[in-house]
Amino acid sequence: MIYDVLIPTVPFIAGYLGTYTLYKGGIIKRNLHVNLWNFIIGAAFLISGIGGFILLILMAVGIKSPLNPQLLYWHVEAGLTLTLVTVFHFRDYWKSTKKLFFPKSRRVKT
């Protein structure tokens, strides 16, 4: 099965850059920008997670249906989106993310 990488990623990059530009331009508040992308992370997680869970159950029971390849396709596409949006999320919360990954004694001041 061939997966599309550009189809799910380009709109999300454009959308993120759009809302980020609106936020930096003072048109929307930071809360709206961040909450929108938090919602998108949640939706992508639900789609990917529920799809993966259903696929796991179908595989465990040994059910092969015409739904499996489509479900797998959308599970992977939502996973790509989730990965990309998570990178944006780390960027938005870099100060707290930095504390998570780098101990205080090894942190570089920026």
VEXLO-105569 format. One record per atom (N, C-alpha, C): residue number from 0; x, y, z. Coordinates in nm, 4 decimals, always signed. Layout:
REM VEXLO-105569
num|east|north|up
NUM|X|Y|Z
...
END
This chain:
REM VEXLO-105569
num|east|north|up
0|+0.0845|-0.1175|+0.0000
0|+0.0000|+0.0000|+0.0000
0|+0.0891|+0.1238|+0.0000
1|+0.0533|+0.2193|-0.0810
1|+0.1300|+0.3439|-0.0897
1|+0.0583|+0.4502|-0.0068
2|+0.1346|+0.5174|+0.0784
2|+0.0776|+0.6206|+0.1640
2|+0.1139|+0.7574|+0.1098
3|+0.0214|+0.8498|+0.1246
3|+0.0455|+0.9875|+0.0842
3|+0.1066|+1.0615|+0.2017
4|+0.2187|+1.1255|+0.1771
4|+0.2826|+1.2028|+0.2825
4|+0.2468|+1.3500|+0.2669
5|+0.2431|+1.3977|+0.1438
5|+0.2160|+1.5398|+0.1201
5|+0.0712|+1.5773|+0.1466
6|-0.0215|+1.4868|+0.1160
6|-0.1633|+1.5211|+0.1317
6|-0.1975|+1.5562|+0.2764
7|-0.1553|+1.4788|+0.3764
7|-0.1897|+1.5216|+0.5125
7|-0.0964|+1.6283|+0.5696
8|+0.0271|+1.6381|+0.5207
8|+0.1213|+1.7295|+0.5848
8|+0.1133|+1.8728|+0.5333
9|+0.0977|+1.8917|+0.4034
9|+0.0977|+2.0277|+0.3473
9|-0.0152|+2.1137|+0.4050
10|-0.1394|+2.0638|+0.4116
10|-0.2440|+2.1489|+0.4714
10|-0.2175|+2.1832|+0.6184
11|-0.1586|+2.0912|+0.6925
11|-0.1327|+2.1200|+0.8330
11|-0.0179|+2.2177|+0.8501
12|+0.0835|+2.2082|+0.7663
12|+0.1919|+2.3068|+0.7723
12|+0.1373|+2.4445|+0.7352
13|+0.0588|+2.4506|+0.6279
13|-0.0003|+2.5783|+0.5861
13|-0.0939|+2.6325|+0.6941
14|-0.1747|+2.5456|+0.7525
14|-0.2662|+2.5895|+0.8581
14|-0.1932|+2.6409|+0.9800
15|-0.0879|+2.5695|+1.0195
15|-0.0109|+2.6134|+1.1351
15|+0.0556|+2.7480|+1.1062
16|+0.1193|+2.7588|+0.9916
16|+0.1842|+2.8853|+0.9571
16|+0.0821|+2.9987|+0.9481
17|-0.0377|+2.9661|+0.8999
17|-0.1435|+3.0674|+0.8916
17|-0.1862|+3.1161|+1.0283
18|-0.2164|+3.0230|+1.1194
18|-0.2594|+3.0658|+1.2530
18|-0.1444|+3.1304|+1.3302
19|-0.0230|+3.0827|+1.3073
19|+0.0931|+3.1429|+1.3741
19|+0.1126|+3.2869|+1.3257
20|+0.0967|+3.3091|+1.1955
20|+0.1088|+3.4433|+1.1392
20|+0.0005|+3.5350|+1.1955
21|-0.1228|+3.4832|+1.2050
21|-0.2321|+3.5620|+1.2625
21|-0.2048|+3.5952|+1.4084
22|-0.1487|+3.4993|+1.4807
22|-0.1145|+3.5219|+1.6217
22|-0.0031|+3.6256|+1.6341
23|+0.1025|+3.6120|+1.5562
23|+0.2140|+3.7074|+1.5629
23|+0.1725|+3.8461|+1.5150
24|+0.0755|+3.8505|+1.4223
24|+0.0260|+3.9790|+1.3733
24|-0.0741|+4.0446|+1.4673
25|-0.1089|+3.9776|+1.5752
25|-0.2009|+4.0343|+1.6720
25|-0.3475|+4.0212|+1.6338
26|-0.3765|+3.9430|+1.5303
26|-0.5149|+3.9278|+1.4854
26|-0.5905|+3.8282|+1.5731
27|-0.5226|+3.7218|+1.6140
27|-0.5829|+3.6263|+1.7070
27|-0.4926|+3.6159|+1.8294
28|-0.5492|+3.5696|+1.9385
28|-0.4718|+3.5540|+2.0609
28|-0.3961|+3.4223|+2.0593
29|-0.2893|+3.4180|+2.1366
29|-0.2073|+3.2966|+2.1448
29|-0.2912|+3.1783|+2.1916
30|-0.3829|+3.2018|+2.2862
30|-0.4677|+3.0939|+2.3362
30|-0.5466|+3.0266|+2.2245
31|-0.6027|+3.1058|+2.1338
31|-0.6788|+3.0487|+2.0229
31|-0.5883|+2.9642|+1.9342
32|-0.4714|+3.0170|+1.9019
32|-0.3749|+2.9447|+1.8189
32|-0.3371|+2.8118|+1.8840
33|-0.2998|+2.8152|+2.0105
33|-0.2551|+2.6942|+2.0806
33|-0.3707|+2.5972|+2.1014
34|-0.4873|+2.6472|+2.1424
34|-0.6015|+2.5586|+2.1664
34|-0.6492|+2.4907|+2.0384
35|-0.6444|+2.5611|+1.9274
35|-0.6817|+2.4996|+1.7997
35|-0.5902|+2.3816|+1.7696
36|-0.4598|+2.4014|+1.7880
36|-0.3654|+2.2934|+1.7584
36|-0.3685|+2.1830|+1.8630
37|-0.4044|+2.2163|+1.9862
37|-0.4268|+2.1116|+2.0860
37|-0.5469|+2.0261|+2.0463
38|-0.6520|+2.0895|+1.9952
38|-0.7696|+2.0156|+1.9484
38|-0.7320|+1.9240|+1.8317
39|-0.6516|+1.9741|+1.7395
39|-0.6103|+1.8935|+1.6247
39|-0.5261|+1.7748|+1.6694
40|-0.4377|+1.7951|+1.7690
40|-0.3605|+1.6830|+1.8233
40|-0.4552|+1.5789|+1.8818
41|-0.5526|+1.6232|+1.9575
41|-0.6482|+1.5304|+2.0179
41|-0.7275|+1.4531|+1.9141
42|-0.7740|+1.5232|+1.8103
42|-0.8515|+1.4566|+1.7050
42|-0.7657|+1.3556|+1.6295
43|-0.6431|+1.3930|+1.5952
43|-0.5544|+1.3002|+1.5240
43|-0.5213|+1.1797|+1.6115
44|-0.5020|+1.2026|+1.7412
44|-0.4748|+1.0922|+1.8326
44|-0.5941|+0.9971|+1.8392
45|-0.7144|+1.0522|+1.8501
45|-0.8339|+0.9673|+1.8555
45|-0.8509|+0.8852|+1.7287
46|-0.8353|+0.9487|+1.6139
46|-0.8516|+0.8777|+1.4867
46|-0.7463|+0.7688|+1.4738
47|-0.6215|+0.8037|+1.4987
47|-0.5137|+0.7062|+1.4847
47|-0.5240|+0.5976|+1.5914
48|-0.5500|+0.6380|+1.7145
48|-0.5576|+0.5418|+1.8236
48|-0.6749|+0.4462|+1.8115
49|-0.7925|+0.4990|+1.7834
49|-0.9104|+0.4133|+1.7695
49|-0.8955|+0.3226|+1.6483
50|-0.8456|+0.3781|+1.5378
50|-0.8226|+0.2955|+1.4189
50|-0.7233|+0.1839|+1.4450
51|-0.6154|+0.2155|+1.5145
51|-0.5159|+0.1137|+1.5474
51|-0.5714|+0.0083|+1.6418
52|-0.6534|+0.0513|+1.7377
52|-0.7137|-0.0424|+1.8316
52|-0.8098|-0.1375|+1.7603
53|-0.8900|-0.0841|+1.6693
53|-0.9820|-0.1687|+1.5915
53|-0.9033|-0.2674|+1.5060
54|-0.7974|-0.2198|+1.4429
54|-0.7134|-0.3095|+1.3621
54|-0.6520|-0.4189|+1.4482
55|-0.6080|-0.3846|+1.5674
55|-0.5504|-0.4824|+1.6589
55|-0.6523|-0.5901|+1.6952
56|-0.7730|-0.5485|+1.7261
56|-0.8787|-0.6448|+1.7594
56|-0.9093|-0.7342|+1.6386
57|-0.9216|-0.6743|+1.5208
57|-0.9506|-0.7538|+1.4005
57|-0.8403|-0.8554|+1.3733
58|-0.7147|-0.8146|+1.3925
58|-0.6028|-0.9066|+1.3713
58|-0.6017|-1.0175|+1.4755
59|-0.6292|-0.9821|+1.6013
59|-0.6266|-1.0808|+1.7099
59|-0.7350|-1.1864|+1.6915
60|-0.8487|-1.1434|+1.6401
60|-0.9600|-1.2362|+1.6194
60|-0.9436|-1.3116|+1.4873
61|-0.8596|-1.2584|+1.4001
61|-0.8356|-1.3239|+1.2714
61|-0.9344|-1.2840|+1.1633
62|-0.9982|-1.1700|+1.1809
62|-1.0963|-1.1230|+1.0824
62|-1.0239|-1.0448|+0.9739
63|-1.0448|-1.0865|+0.8504
63|-0.9916|-1.0129|+0.7358
63|-1.1109|-0.9624|+0.6567
64|-1.1201|-0.8305|+0.6465
64|-1.2326|-0.7711|+0.5754
64|-1.1805|-0.6666|+0.4783
65|-1.2659|-0.6243|+0.3858
65|-1.2251|-0.5168|+0.2944
65|-1.2008|-0.3840|+0.3678
66|-1.2485|-0.3737|+0.4913
66|-1.2297|-0.2533|+0.5704
66|-1.0862|-0.2397|+0.6212
67|-1.0175|-0.3500|+0.6422
67|-0.8835|-0.3473|+0.7023
67|-0.7841|-0.2578|+0.6271
68|-0.7700|-0.2706|+0.4945
68|-0.6720|-0.1838|+0.4270
68|-0.7068|-0.0353|+0.4361
69|-0.8355|-0.0015|+0.4254
69|-0.8755|+0.1397|+0.4364
69|-0.8521|+0.1921|+0.5770
70|-0.8846|+0.1105|+0.6747
70|-0.8629|+0.1500|+0.8131
70|-0.7143|+0.1671|+0.8414
71|-0.6322|+0.0787|+0.7892
71|-0.4872|+0.0905|+0.8052
71|-0.4351|+0.2173|+0.7385
72|-0.4865|+0.2470|+0.6196
72|-0.4455|+0.3669|+0.5470
72|-0.4730|+0.4923|+0.6311
73|-0.5948|+0.5039|+0.6832
73|-0.6317|+0.6233|+0.7604
73|-0.5629|+0.6268|+0.8956
74|-0.5332|+0.5107|+0.9501
74|-0.4569|+0.5041|+1.0742
74|-0.3171|+0.5640|+1.0523
75|-0.2533|+0.5275|+0.9424
75|-0.1188|+0.5789|+0.9114
75|-0.1244|+0.7274|+0.8772
76|-0.2237|+0.7692|+0.7984
76|-0.2357|+0.9109|+0.7630
76|-0.2576|+0.9970|+0.8873
77|-0.3439|+0.9526|+0.9780
77|-0.3671|+1.0270|+1.1019
77|-0.2409|+1.0262|+1.1881
78|-0.1661|+0.9165|+1.1847
78|-0.0404|+0.9100|+1.2583
78|+0.0621|+1.0095|+1.2052
79|+0.0684|+1.0255|+1.0737
79|+0.1574|+1.1265|+1.0141
79|+0.1172|+1.2661|+1.0608
80|-0.0111|+1.2923|+1.0585
80|-0.0609|+1.4215|+1.1033
80|-0.0288|+1.4432|+1.2504
81|-0.0499|+1.3407|+1.3298
81|-0.0224|+1.3498|+1.4732
81|+0.1244|+1.3799|+1.4982
82|+0.2116|+1.3161|+1.4248
82|+0.3554|+1.3394|+1.4401
82|+0.3909|+1.4837|+1.4066
83|+0.3391|+1.5322|+1.2957
83|+0.3693|+1.6685|+1.2528
83|+0.3153|+1.7709|+1.3522
84|+0.1919|+1.7533|+1.3951
84|+0.1317|+1.8487|+1.4871
84|+0.2004|+1.8430|+1.6235
85|+0.2514|+1.7268|+1.6623
85|+0.3256|+1.7154|+1.7878
85|+0.4542|+1.7980|+1.7818
86|+0.5183|+1.8021|+1.6665
86|+0.6371|+1.8874|+1.6499
86|+0.5981|+2.0337|+1.6711
87|+0.4837|+2.0756|+1.6150
87|+0.4354|+2.2120|+1.6367
87|+0.4068|+2.2356|+1.7853
88|+0.3494|+2.1360|+1.8499
88|+0.3156|+2.1458|+1.9911
88|+0.4417|+2.1665|+2.0760
89|+0.5461|+2.0887|+2.0461
89|+0.6732|+2.1073|+2.1166
89|+0.7272|+2.2474|+2.0937
90|+0.7108|+2.2989|+1.9741
90|+0.7590|+2.4323|+1.9427
90|+0.6826|+2.5371|+2.0241
91|+0.5504|+2.5202|+2.0347
91|+0.4692|+2.6154|+2.1106
91|+0.5013|+2.6117|+2.2597
92|+0.5348|+2.4947|+2.3089
92|+0.5626|+2.4780|+2.4509
92|+0.7106|+2.4487|+2.4743
93|+0.7991|+2.5127|+2.3998
93|+0.9405|+2.4806|+2.4046
93|+0.9994|+2.4982|+2.5443
94|+0.9588|+2.6028|+2.6153
94|+1.0175|+2.6260|+2.7481
94|+0.9873|+2.5099|+2.8419
95|+0.8642|+2.4641|+2.8452
95|+0.8320|+2.3507|+2.9327
95|+0.8836|+2.2197|+2.8746
96|+0.8887|+2.2083|+2.7423
96|+0.9429|+2.0876|+2.6790
96|+1.0912|+2.0748|+2.7086
97|+1.1608|+2.1877|+2.7069
97|+1.3046|+2.1878|+2.7348
97|+1.3307|+2.1348|+2.8756
98|+1.2460|+2.1722|+2.9704
98|+1.2619|+2.1239|+3.1078
98|+1.2419|+1.9728|+3.1159
99|+1.1559|+1.9209|+3.0304
99|+1.1277|+1.7784|+3.0304
99|+1.2461|+1.6978|+2.9776
100|+1.3103|+1.7481|+2.8717
100|+1.4164|+1.6719|+2.8056
100|+1.5569|+1.7019|+2.8554
101|+1.5777|+1.8199|+2.9102
101|+1.7111|+1.8588|+2.9534
101|+1.7098|+1.8917|+3.1019
102|+1.7878|+1.8194|+3.1818
102|+1.7941|+1.8518|+3.3249
102|+1.8453|+1.9939|+3.3454
103|+1.8055|+2.0545|+3.4540
103|+1.8404|+2.1944|+3.4795
103|+1.9913|+2.2180|+3.4761
104|+2.0682|+2.1222|+3.5241
104|+2.2131|+2.1398|+3.5283
104|+2.2764|+2.1390|+3.3896
105|+2.2087|+2.0804|+3.2905
105|+2.2675|+2.0705|+3.1553
105|+2.2016|+2.1646|+3.0551
106|+2.1029|+2.2432|+3.0990
106|+2.0307|+2.3317|+3.0088
106|+2.1171|+2.4469|+2.9615
107|+2.1072|+2.4776|+2.8348
107|+2.1773|+2.5918|+2.7767
107|+2.0811|+2.7103|+2.7768
108|+2.1260|+2.8251|+2.8227
108|+2.0406|+2.9441|+2.8256
108|+2.0216|+2.9945|+2.6842
109|+1.8933|+3.0214|+2.6493
109|+1.8638|+3.0774|+2.5176
109|+1.7882|+3.2062|+2.5298
END
